[in-house]
C-alpha cells in the first residue's frame, strides 16, 4: 500500500517508520517543499520519498499530520 503524509513532523515520521518496516511505501510532504525533506527521506530508507501535499493526497491512504491551526492551509491543497 502507498501512504501519503501531509505534514512531516514527529507523528508522521513515527508512523512512516512503522509502515516501512511492513513493506509499505510512504510519501511525506510539508509546506516548505519536497527538497527540504531530503535528509529525513535518506534516514527513512527504501520505500520513502518526499513530495508535495497534492502528491501525498493521491496515495491509497492519506494521513493528515499537522497542528489544528495548520489544518485549513493543509487541506486547501492548492495546485503546486
Secondary structure, 3 states (H helix, E strand, C coil): CEEEEECCCHHHHHHHHHHHHCCCEEEEECCCCHHHHHHHHHHHCCCEEECCHHHHCCCCEEEECCCHHHHHHHHHCCCC
